Amino acid sequence: MGLQAEPWGGNNNMKTIGQLADLLTDAVVIGNRDTVITGIEHDSRKVQKGTLFVCIPGVHVDGHKFTPQAVAAGASAIVTTREDVEVPEGIAVLRVKELQPALDTIVPYFHDYPARKMRVVGITGTNGKTTTSYITRAILRKAGYKVGLIGTIQIMIEDEVLPIHNTTPDVVELQHTLAMMRDKGMDYVVMEVSSHALDQNRVAGIEFDTAVFTNLTQDHLDYHKTLENYMLAKAKLFDHVSEQGCKQGKTAVVNIDDAAGATMLAHAKCQHLTYAIEKEADLRATDILVHANGAEFVLHHESFGEMALKLHITGIFNVYNVMSAVGAALAEHIDAAVIKEALEAFTAVPGRFELVKAGQDFSIIVDYAHTPDGVENVLKTARKIAKKRIIAVFGCGGDRDRTKRPIMGRLAAELADVVIATSDNPRTEDPEFILSQVEEGVDEAIGTKHHELIVDRRHAIYRAIEMAEKDDIVVILGKGHENYQILKDKTIHFDDKEEARAAVAAKLAKKN
């Protein structure tokens, strides 16, 4: 089912500024139409000889200011919406009416539409995207395919790891990454697709083969304003997979236990594969047993009948994540025996219900949960495996949806035995103000349980570990795989797992 990509360097990614202009209405070239373009960049620091430099008029920084640096680095042309841009002689200008639609058109063309040369699996939803993408990648690799991954945590080209700054990069970065994957011979790209990316059309020029929906719960309402808008942004992935293009046999894989699943299916004018635990669906899980070290259940699908699984990952939410990945694999015609082998070998995803072992006699779990649903899922799973108390350390990010803060506070207070509210990534907001909103929910539900508010995240983690007794579970929520903390004026190195290990070491040293 995988398509053989062109060898490294096989694409002809040299175009003239005139060729790019001809794709657009109302575009004007000032200068030589035959100016050769060898790359497209909006970061002047990445410009090389022959680059088309994109002048993005940003809110905080105007890209036009960096035109001299781009030209000095070798840019042969710039693209802008302005009429008054001064450039040195010999530098061509592509003037367009609207920048984003122009980039959506010219960038995929410049790279010779790399997504057409690979199978593309897009995964959207509030929670579970990362775990689903990693499991899907594992199955496809077990089937013998070369797989690229574009995820929240990182970009992977087989085992090569590249850093990532947005869940779905913008069209310039994304098409460059896809071109790299095509040129390195990837058969598949597994891609997390965020609501922002869909709303802003960062996926322009990508023809998806399989689209997966995990679930929808409250998140990003600072951006989308309403849950309805947020849902419709997610549904755009299913509009995309339904579009006529050069690929055949497209499939929508949808969780129909989630109420928003019906909307996704309504937008998917292609083959459907549904999955569920509670409802009748194409793919179902029954006989579910969740325990501390994993989960056991039976999958049902007409293609293989029954598949009994023993997994190394735990939680009902992971049963759903497994089903979404299996749905994607079935859509891609992967053999059931391969699916089973890959699932039973799969261990963990960084920062997703990740156990931290540092010689302590209690458990530490680090998880990325940063939504009400995420917090609820993780703490309920922890409760199922807890022998004694659950100590929850969590906060809420600044400059993000404020309405979820009291909800997350209330859930933590209801589901944990001890609550320590702290900072997450405060960004430009006052951490104490963020916590005051979290506290509204905590106060509502805490009752007689122990509760502390510690603004400094390091101190909060150390305090939780200091309090922990034998067989307790310390759950540290919010940052997961992240190894930084975004403060008002700077970003610092901060890793929950590192801090937890250091706190355990300090505690053990005190004992001895």
SEMI-246624 format. One line per field, with one value per residue (C-alpha): residue in one letter; x, y, z; chain. Coordinates in steps of 0.001 Angstrom, whole numbers, plus 500000, padded with zeros to 6 digits. Example, Ala and Ser with C-alpha at 12.3 -4.5 7.8 and 13.67 -1.06 7.14 Angstrom:
# SEMI-246624
code a | s;
east 512300 | 513670;
north 495500 | 498940;
up 507800 | 507140;
unit A | A;
//
This chain:
# SEMI-246624
code m | g | l | q | a | e | p | w | g | g | n | n | n | m | k | t | i | g | q | l | a | d | l | l | t | d | a | v | v | i | g | n | r | d | t | v | i | t | g | i | e | h | d | s | r | k | v | q | k | g | t | l | f | v | c | i | p | g | v | h | v | d | g | h | k | f | t | p | q | a | v | a | a | g | a | s | a | i | v | t | t | r | e | d | v | e | v | p | e | g | i | a | v | l | r | v | k | e | l | q | p | a | l | d | t | i | v | p | y | f | h | d | y | p | a | r | k | m | r | v | v | g | i | t | g | t | n | g | k | t | t | t | s | y | i | t | r | a | i | l | r | k | a | g | y | k | v | g | l | i | g | t | i | q | i | m | i | e | d | e | v | l | p | i | h | n | t | t | p | d | v | v | e | l | q | h | t | l | a | m | m | r | d | k | g | m | d | y | v | v | m | e | v | s | s | h | a | l | d | q | n | r | v | a | g | i | e | f | d | t | a | v | f | t | n | l | t | q | d | h | l | d | y | h | k | t | l | e | n | y | m | l | a | k | a | k | l | f | d | h | v | s | e | q | g | c | k | q | g | k | t | a | v | v | n | i | d | d | a | a | g | a | t | m | l | a | h | a | k | c | q | h | l | t | y | a | i | e | k | e | a | d | l | r | a | t | d | i | l | v | h | a | n | g | a | e | f | v | l | h | h | e | s | f | g | e | m | a | l | k | l | h | i | t | g | i | f | n | v | y | n | v | m | s | a | v | g | a | a | l | a | e | h | i | d | a | a | v | i | k | e | a | l | e | a | f | t | a | v | p | g | r | f | e | l | v | k | a | g | q | d | f | s | i | i | v | d | y | a | h | t | p | d | g | v | e | n | v | l | k | t | a | r | k | i | a | k | k | r | i | i | a | v | f | g | c | g | g | d | r | d | r | t | k | r | p | i | m | g | r | l | a | a | e | l | a | d | v | v | i | a | t | s | d | n | p | r | t | e | d | p | e | f | i | l | s | q | v | e | e | g | v | d | e | a | i | g | t | k | h | h | e | l | i | v | d | r | r | h | a | i | y | r | a | i | e | m | a | e | k | d | d | i | v | v | i | l | g | k | g | h | e | n | y | q | i | l | k | d | k | t | i | h | f | d | d | k | e | e | a | r | a | a | v | a | a | k | l | a | k | k | n;
east 500000 | 502988 | 504101 | 507736 | 509081 | 511661 | 515286 | 517066 | 517373 | 515023 | 512528 | 513079 | 512651 | 513987 | 511329 | 511332 | 509529 | 507458 | 506250 | 505105 | 503380 | 501496 | 499717 | 498126 | 495555 | 496468 | 500168 | 502794 | 506501 | 508788 | 512149 | 513299 | 510553 | 513295 | 514872 | 515512 | 514102 | 515881 | 513990 | 511222 | 511770 | 510113 | 512998 | 515884 | 518299 | 517532 | 517946 | 520496 | 521521 | 518465 | 515839 | 512466 | 512089 | 508528 | 507884 | 505250 | 503753 | 503544 | 501814 | 505052 | 507712 | 507415 | 509239 | 509925 | 512510 | 514606 | 514741 | 518305 | 519534 | 517759 | 519297 | 522742 | 522340 | 521654 | 517888 | 517148 | 513555 | 510990 | 507230 | 505131 | 501684 | 503097 | 503762 | 506420 | 509083 | 512624 | 515003 | 518493 | 518877 | 518748 | 516329 | 512923 | 509697 | 506569 | 503717 | 500511 | 497107 | 496847 | 499900 | 498486 | 496374 | 499351 | 501683 | 499059 | 499245 | 502908 | 504690 | 503254 | 503831 | 507427 | 508132 | 506292 | 503420 | 505410 | 502312 | 501143 | 504186 | 503473 | 500473 | 499329 | 497452 | 496070 | 494947 | 492813 | 490975 | 491458 | 493217 | 495026 | 496546 | 500140 | 499685 | 497572 | 500228 | 503032 | 501040 | 500109 | 503772 | 504775 | 502228 | 503239 | 506934 | 506229 | 504545 | 507855 | 507126 | 509384 | 507472 | 507758 | 505967 | 504892 | 503722 | 503397 | 506615 | 508882 | 509256 | 510704 | 512033 | 512317 | 514589 | 516005 | 514488 | 513932 | 512530 | 509073 | 507536 | 503823 | 501634 | 501232 | 503906 | 502863 | 502674 | 506297 | 507815 | 505362 | 505878 | 509664 | 509415 | 507212 | 509648 | 512487 | 510483 | 509675 | 513296 | 514419 | 512101 | 509272 | 506257 | 504025 | 503580 | 501630 | 500608 | 498884 | 496571 | 495537 | 492358 | 494511 | 496253 | 492943 | 491391 | 494439 | 494775 | 498366 | 497645 | 497183 | 498459 | 498224 | 496031 | 495190 | 494584 | 493202 | 491758 | 491297 | 489125 | 489883 | 487547 | 486412 | 486411 | 486848 | 490139 | 491409 | 488215 | 490410 | 490944 | 487753 | 485371 | 482757 | 482848 | 480830 | 483544 | 486218 | 484346 | 483840 | 487579 | 488343 | 485748 | 487763 | 490141 | 487237 | 486411 | 490051 | 490077 | 486866 | 488315 | 488863 | 492542 | 495062 | 494636 | 492073 | 490507 | 490313 | 488920 | 487565 | 488245 | 485927 | 485224 | 481416 | 481294 | 482154 | 479170 | 481217 | 481856 | 478549 | 479723 | 483013 | 481165 | 478793 | 481817 | 483465 | 482307 | 484408 | 484608 | 483864 | 485407 | 483836 | 485146 | 483618 | 483406 | 479819 | 478117 | 477833 | 480702 | 482915 | 485717 | 484852 | 486685 | 485177 | 486307 | 488470 | 490750 | 492922 | 495717 | 498863 | 501206 | 498953 | 495572 | 493912 | 490933 | 489472 | 489117 | 486355 | 486327 | 484863 | 488282 | 489850 | 486983 | 488480 | 491922 | 492879 | 495468 | 497814 | 499301 | 502039 | 500030 | 497114 | 493896 | 490553 | 491727 | 494565 | 492084 | 490478 | 493904 | 494737 | 491413 | 492000 | 495462 | 494079 | 491326 | 494002 | 495990 | 492900 | 492108 | 495639 | 495099 | 497713 | 497561 | 495931 | 498911 | 501235 | 498861 | 498742 | 502529 | 503142 | 500571 | 501903 | 505466 | 504474 | 505585 | 505053 | 505002 | 507161 | 505113 | 501937 | 501118 | 504868 | 506206 | 509275 | 511389 | 514135 | 514369 | 511322 | 508699 | 505790 | 504748 | 505356 | 503365 | 504108 | 501429 | 500746 | 497071 | 496180 | 492438 | 489572 | 489038 | 492762 | 492998 | 489906 | 491181 | 494602 | 493358 | 490614 | 493202 | 495537 | 492641 | 492129 | 495717 | 496210 | 496800 | 496824 | 496668 | 496875 | 498831 | 498104 | 500437 | 498987 | 498476 | 497006 | 498814 | 498706 | 497272 | 495042 | 491378 | 490597 | 487221 | 488813 | 490878 | 488193 | 486938 | 490416 | 490746 | 487415 | 488299 | 491685 | 490009 | 487335 | 489615 | 492871 | 493441 | 495962 | 496007 | 499013 | 498135 | 501141 | 502354 | 502358 | 503538 | 502283 | 503471 | 502478 | 499912 | 500525 | 500901 | 499089 | 496102 | 495974 | 496047 | 493292 | 491040 | 492136 | 491437 | 487788 | 487260 | 489477 | 487665 | 484323 | 485208 | 488163 | 486157 | 488484 | 491246 | 494751 | 495376 | 498346 | 499069 | 502741 | 503461 | 506997 | 506620 | 509933 | 508966 | 505539 | 507061 | 509553 | 506729 | 504591 | 507471 | 508385 | 504763 | 504535 | 504501 | 504884 | 502372 | 501114 | 500940 | 502277 | 500690 | 502394 | 500143 | 500354 | 503760 | 504468 | 507222 | 508001 | 511466 | 510892 | 508743 | 507495 | 507602 | 506710 | 510122 | 511961 | 511774 | 513759 | 514770 | 512315 | 511547 | 508998 | 510711 | 514142 | 512694 | 510873 | 514064 | 516049 | 513343 | 513434 | 517250 | 517041 | 514440 | 516480 | 519660 | 517822 | 516735 | 520258;
north 500000 | 502329 | 504390 | 504466 | 507954 | 509642 | 509207 | 511931 | 515020 | 513621 | 516455 | 519465 | 522180 | 524988 | 527275 | 530813 | 533693 | 533992 | 530374 | 531048 | 534285 | 532513 | 530340 | 533383 | 535934 | 539574 | 538761 | 541142 | 540471 | 543482 | 542620 | 539585 | 536925 | 534362 | 534795 | 531243 | 530252 | 527433 | 527580 | 529458 | 530812 | 533302 | 533188 | 535356 | 533193 | 530215 | 532067 | 530711 | 531594 | 531679 | 531745 | 533463 | 535387 | 535754 | 539102 | 538334 | 541431 | 540007 | 541480 | 541818 | 541587 | 542737 | 540412 | 543346 | 544612 | 541528 | 541963 | 543385 | 540364 | 537986 | 539693 | 539673 | 535900 | 535307 | 535742 | 536249 | 537449 | 538475 | 538034 | 540817 | 542415 | 545965 | 548342 | 550421 | 547787 | 548805 | 546081 | 546239 | 546035 | 542484 | 541283 | 540316 | 541127 | 538995 | 541238 | 539430 | 540603 | 538281 | 536564 | 533378 | 532176 | 532913 | 530783 | 528010 | 527844 | 528437 | 526526 | 523020 | 523661 | 524746 | 521442 | 519411 | 518438 | 515997 | 514621 | 513091 | 510799 | 509307 | 507920 | 510484 | 509622 | 512729 | 512504 | 515156 | 515442 | 517093 | 514221 | 511129 | 512487 | 511901 | 508389 | 507423 | 508755 | 506849 | 503597 | 504059 | 504691 | 501517 | 499407 | 500783 | 500247 | 496693 | 496204 | 497125 | 500717 | 503727 | 506236 | 509955 | 511423 | 515025 | 515324 | 517479 | 516177 | 515975 | 515293 | 511875 | 510645 | 506953 | 507183 | 510640 | 513210 | 516902 | 519473 | 521016 | 524323 | 523935 | 520824 | 521349 | 523629 | 526456 | 525783 | 526867 | 524616 | 521778 | 521499 | 521682 | 518848 | 516760 | 517322 | 516138 | 513018 | 512294 | 512785 | 510373 | 507705 | 507672 | 505562 | 507084 | 510302 | 510094 | 513584 | 515205 | 517882 | 520589 | 522681 | 525820 | 524225 | 523292 | 526687 | 528501 | 526052 | 525128 | 521764 | 523397 | 521201 | 517967 | 515176 | 512878 | 509155 | 508401 | 510867 | 509888 | 511538 | 510691 | 512850 | 516384 | 518105 | 521703 | 523257 | 526288 | 528298 | 531400 | 530957 | 529273 | 531070 | 528273 | 524484 | 524437 | 526448 | 524175 | 521083 | 522519 | 523325 | 519647 | 518600 | 520377 | 517393 | 515286 | 517882 | 517579 | 513771 | 513910 | 516163 | 514669 | 514431 | 512021 | 509405 | 506631 | 504696 | 507375 | 506557 | 508441 | 506653 | 508015 | 507442 | 507297 | 507042 | 510745 | 512988 | 514969 | 511781 | 512280 | 515698 | 514235 | 511493 | 514050 | 515906 | 512717 | 512016 | 508872 | 505417 | 505345 | 503101 | 503665 | 502521 | 502447 | 500682 | 501605 | 501728 | 499317 | 500116 | 498568 | 498151 | 497413 | 496648 | 494310 | 492456 | 495394 | 494929 | 497877 | 497399 | 499164 | 497739 | 497628 | 496693 | 493599 | 493581 | 491945 | 493802 | 492859 | 493603 | 491749 | 491405 | 489385 | 488373 | 488654 | 489846 | 489331 | 491908 | 492295 | 495784 | 497612 | 500854 | 501378 | 503392 | 503355 | 506394 | 504250 | 501557 | 504266 | 505409 | 501835 | 501513 | 504738 | 503493 | 500064 | 501806 | 503720 | 500517 | 498667 | 501596 | 501152 | 497377 | 496307 | 492605 | 491759 | 489643 | 492629 | 494920 | 492556 | 492113 | 495882 | 496632 | 494045 | 495343 | 499005 | 500475 | 504216 | 507708 | 510386 | 512393 | 510369 | 508522 | 508038 | 506340 | 507908 | 505390 | 506758 | 504152 | 505451 | 503228 | 505206 | 505844 | 509000 | 509584 | 512479 | 513369 | 516131 | 516410 | 520110 | 519969 | 519064 | 515782 | 514983 | 515629 | 513514 | 510598 | 510497 | 510807 | 508208 | 505812 | 506524 | 505819 | 502372 | 501398 | 503321 | 501365 | 504514 | 508275 | 510224 | 513487 | 515704 | 518519 | 520644 | 524142 | 525866 | 527663 | 531441 | 533206 | 530214 | 529332 | 530769 | 529041 | 525618 | 526658 | 526293 | 523097 | 521541 | 522697 | 521079 | 517796 | 517606 | 518255 | 515618 | 512887 | 513277 | 512954 | 515791 | 518764 | 521009 | 523794 | 525405 | 527189 | 525610 | 527939 | 531308 | 533155 | 536841 | 536316 | 536681 | 533109 | 534084 | 535339 | 532061 | 530105 | 532253 | 531045 | 527423 | 527854 | 528720 | 525149 | 523579 | 525393 | 524226 | 520538 | 520094 | 519458 | 518248 | 517030 | 518449 | 521301 | 523616 | 526419 | 526741 | 529114 | 527833 | 524585 | 523116 | 523701 | 522171 | 518975 | 518726 | 519252 | 516498 | 514037 | 515018 | 514235 | 510940 | 507742 | 504109 | 503066 | 506637 | 507938 | 511403 | 512601 | 515607 | 517077 | 519659 | 519594 | 515943 | 515781 | 519524 | 520423 | 524148 | 526648 | 529820 | 532795 | 536442 | 537524 | 534301 | 530582 | 528432 | 524771 | 522813 | 519099 | 517539 | 514143 | 515616 | 517597 | 514529 | 512424 | 515197 | 515506 | 511741 | 511839 | 514694 | 512793 | 509571 | 511487 | 513049 | 509597 | 508263;
up 500000 | 500523 | 497566 | 496569 | 496971 | 494798 | 495943 | 497880 | 495754 | 493117 | 493100 | 490922 | 493539 | 491362 | 490049 | 488701 | 490378 | 487180 | 487485 | 491057 | 490024 | 487223 | 489812 | 491417 | 490363 | 491012 | 491553 | 490157 | 489608 | 489937 | 488448 | 486492 | 486066 | 485348 | 488801 | 490047 | 493444 | 495304 | 498614 | 500489 | 504035 | 506401 | 508902 | 507683 | 509705 | 507440 | 504134 | 501658 | 498124 | 495847 | 498649 | 498260 | 501523 | 502831 | 504525 | 507154 | 508815 | 512370 | 515413 | 517389 | 514658 | 511049 | 508640 | 506272 | 508782 | 508090 | 504312 | 504408 | 506430 | 504027 | 500988 | 502622 | 503232 | 499517 | 498987 | 495287 | 495743 | 498333 | 498559 | 500094 | 500063 | 500185 | 497337 | 499086 | 499771 | 498874 | 497733 | 496206 | 492451 | 491114 | 493825 | 492420 | 494271 | 494106 | 495215 | 496158 | 497281 | 500320 | 501725 | 503295 | 500333 | 498062 | 500220 | 500390 | 496604 | 495775 | 498557 | 497836 | 494092 | 494706 | 496482 | 493778 | 496120 | 498314 | 500104 | 496814 | 496795 | 500257 | 502088 | 504693 | 507905 | 509667 | 513315 | 515014 | 518340 | 521731 | 523501 | 522323 | 519092 | 520156 | 521522 | 518488 | 516110 | 517870 | 517874 | 514197 | 513382 | 515266 | 513339 | 509935 | 510688 | 511826 | 508433 | 506777 | 505723 | 506152 | 508269 | 508972 | 512000 | 512529 | 516115 | 519216 | 520682 | 517672 | 513971 | 513151 | 509833 | 510672 | 513761 | 512986 | 515398 | 514615 | 517103 | 516578 | 517699 | 516724 | 516743 | 513018 | 511493 | 509124 | 505381 | 504706 | 507388 | 506821 | 503065 | 503557 | 506107 | 503800 | 500928 | 503177 | 504078 | 500441 | 499408 | 502141 | 500799 | 503356 | 502386 | 505064 | 507011 | 510274 | 511295 | 514254 | 512903 | 515364 | 515203 | 514729 | 511749 | 510163 | 510848 | 509443 | 506531 | 507403 | 505744 | 502317 | 499488 | 501507 | 500220 | 503151 | 502655 | 506115 | 508636 | 512300 | 514960 | 518620 | 520770 | 521488 | 524863 | 525966 | 524855 | 522920 | 523485 | 523824 | 520071 | 518810 | 521272 | 521229 | 521382 | 518136 | 516309 | 517768 | 516557 | 513068 | 512869 | 513621 | 511033 | 508311 | 508311 | 507076 | 504427 | 503297 | 503157 | 501114 | 498410 | 494989 | 494162 | 492736 | 495492 | 495753 | 498628 | 501336 | 504778 | 507801 | 511110 | 513794 | 517497 | 517641 | 521446 | 521300 | 520524 | 517982 | 515992 | 514142 | 512896 | 511654 | 509763 | 508238 | 506821 | 505519 | 501963 | 501748 | 503279 | 507049 | 509711 | 513132 | 516520 | 519997 | 523344 | 524252 | 520844 | 517933 | 515600 | 512895 | 515454 | 519090 | 522329 | 524947 | 528084 | 529142 | 532133 | 533141 | 535702 | 536889 | 534259 | 531231 | 529832 | 528403 | 526061 | 522963 | 519667 | 517203 | 513470 | 510520 | 508834 | 511675 | 514003 | 517484 | 518604 | 522269 | 523369 | 526337 | 526303 | 528227 | 528355 | 530718 | 531045 | 529226 | 527240 | 525865 | 524807 | 522659 | 521396 | 520401 | 518565 | 516634 | 515560 | 514651 | 512654 | 510719 | 510156 | 508879 | 506569 | 505216 | 504777 | 507325 | 508238 | 511607 | 512760 | 512185 | 514098 | 517080 | 517166 | 517020 | 519744 | 522165 | 521703 | 522216 | 525565 | 526070 | 524642 | 526323 | 528806 | 528367 | 531623 | 531940 | 535053 | 536664 | 538547 | 540769 | 543540 | 545492 | 547192 | 545706 | 542087 | 540068 | 536877 | 534512 | 531972 | 529460 | 530543 | 530186 | 529561 | 531898 | 530058 | 530122 | 533879 | 534520 | 532403 | 534031 | 537619 | 537108 | 535657 | 538584 | 540967 | 539431 | 540175 | 543442 | 546647 | 548816 | 548185 | 544925 | 545225 | 542206 | 541108 | 538332 | 536949 | 533899 | 531070 | 530714 | 527629 | 526997 | 527611 | 531079 | 531395 | 531867 | 534924 | 537643 | 535950 | 536128 | 539748 | 540675 | 538931 | 540672 | 544041 | 543390 | 542053 | 544035 | 547799 | 548005 | 545615 | 545009 | 542576 | 540866 | 537717 | 534276 | 531478 | 532772 | 529639 | 529903 | 532688 | 536409 | 537777 | 540993 | 538989 | 537018 | 540256 | 541767 | 538928 | 539452 | 543167 | 542520 | 541334 | 544006 | 546832 | 545438 | 545751 | 548133 | 551337 | 554102 | 551752 | 552028 | 549633 | 548997 | 546573 | 545587 | 542695 | 542026 | 540063 | 541265 | 544909 | 544247 | 542815 | 545685 | 548203 | 546625 | 546707 | 550262 | 551308 | 549431 | 551485 | 550499 | 547752 | 547166 | 543581 | 542738 | 539480 | 537864 | 535170 | 532432 | 530832 | 530052 | 527430 | 527565 | 528836 | 529222 | 531082 | 529388 | 531754 | 531147 | 529927 | 529118 | 528521 | 530964 | 530940 | 533043 | 532885 | 535264 | 535081 | 535887 | 538791 | 540125 | 540007 | 541719 | 544402 | 545039 | 545248 | 547776 | 549818 | 549841 | 550766 | 553745 | 554930 | 554758;
unit A | A | A | A | A | A | A | A | A | A | A | A | A | A | A | A | A | A | A | A | A | A | A | A | A | A | A | A | A | A | A | A | A | A | A | A | A | A | A | A | A | A | A | A | A | A | A | A | A | A | A | A | A | A | A | A | A | A | A | A | A | A | A | A | A | A | A | A | A | A | A | A | A | A | A | A | A | A | A | A | A | A | A | A | A | A | A | A | A | A | A | A | A | A | A | A | A | A | A | A | A | A | A | A | A | A | A | A | A | A | A | A | A | A | A | A | A | A | A | A | A | A | A | A | A | A | A | A | A | A | A | A | A | A | A | A | A | A | A | A | A | A | A | A | A | A | A | A | A | A | A | A | A | A | A | A | A | A | A | A | A | A | A | A | A | A | A | A | A | A | A | A | A | A | A | A | A | A | A | A | A | A | A | A | A | A | A | A | A | A | A | A | A | A | A | A | A | A | A | A | A | A | A | A | A | A | A | A | A | A | A | A | A | A | A | A | A | A | A | A | A | A | A | A | A | A | A | A | A | A | A | A | A | A | A | A | A | A | A | A | A | A | A | A | A | A | A | A | A | A | A | A | A | A | A | A | A | A | A | A | A | A | A | A | A | A | A | A | A | A | A | A | A | A | A | A | A | A | A | A | A | A | A | A | A | A | A | A | A | A | A | A | A | A | A | A | A | A | A | A | A | A | A | A | A | A | A | A | A | A | A | A | A | A | A | A | A | A | A | A | A | A | A | A | A | A | A | A | A | A | A | A | A | A | A | A | A | A | A | A | A | A | A | A | A | A | A | A | A | A | A | A | A | A | A | A | A | A | A | A | A | A | A | A | A | A | A | A | A | A | A | A | A | A | A | A | A | A | A | A | A | A | A | A | A | A | A | A | A | A | A | A | A | A | A | A | A | A | A | A | A | A | A | A | A | A | A | A | A | A | A | A | A | A | A | A | A | A | A | A | A | A | A | A | A | A | A | A | A | A | A | A | A | A | A | A | A | A | A | A | A | A | A | A | A | A | A | A | A | A | A | A | A | A | A | A | A | A | A | A | A | A | A | A | A | A | A | A | A | A | A | A | A | A | A | A | A | A | A | A | A | A | A | A | A | A | A | A | A | A | A | A | A | A | A | A | A | A | A | A | A | A | A | A | A | A | A | A | A | A | A | A;
//
